Amino acid sequence: MSENNNTKVTRGVTLRTPKDIRRVCQRIVSKAFQQGEELQHSGRISQLMGCWLRAYELDDLAEIKQRLAKLENLQERKT
């Protein structure tokens, strides 16, 4: 995701990578639980957890792409 230079700034938060998205989602969900408002905001929390999970998957996908590229380079060198 580093090739995406479009930066989104929301209330002073910079979102450049899936890790940034996960951090913001985690902060919001943690605050709701600390304030004891998890039931009142359960729908929003569920949606944020879905966003968190998708961002986590994107991080894993980037890692898999890097590993695949390394394997392909090794394969090319052997032939």
Residue pairs with C-beta under 8 A, 6 or more apart in sequence:
1 16
1 17
1 18
1 58
1 62
2 17
4 16
7 14
7 15
7 16
8 14
8 15
9 15
13 20
13 24
14 20
15 21
15 24
17 59
18 54
18 55
18 56
18 58
18 59
18 62
19 55
19 59
21 51
21 52
21 55
22 52
22 55
22 56
22 59
25 48
25 49
25 51
25 52
25 55
26 52
28 48
29 45
29 48
29 49
29 52
32 38
32 41
32 44
32 45
38 45
